[in-house]
Amino acid sequence: MKCNFCLKEFKNKGHLFVKNDGTKVYYCSSKCMKNAKIRNPRKTKWTGWALKAKGKE
């Protein structure tokens, strides 16, 4: 599975969050879960989304 916030691959650990509309959101850690509530992953330097946006990945 991949974390929806940082795009990190993880196995057998992490958090599954199901929204009211039934979509599943996977997080690799509580750090990603907390940051997803208040931050945009494309503007957070350590995420895979930010690296893709800058063309570094």
Order of alpha helices (4+ residues) and beta strands (2+ residues): beta-beta-alpha-alpha
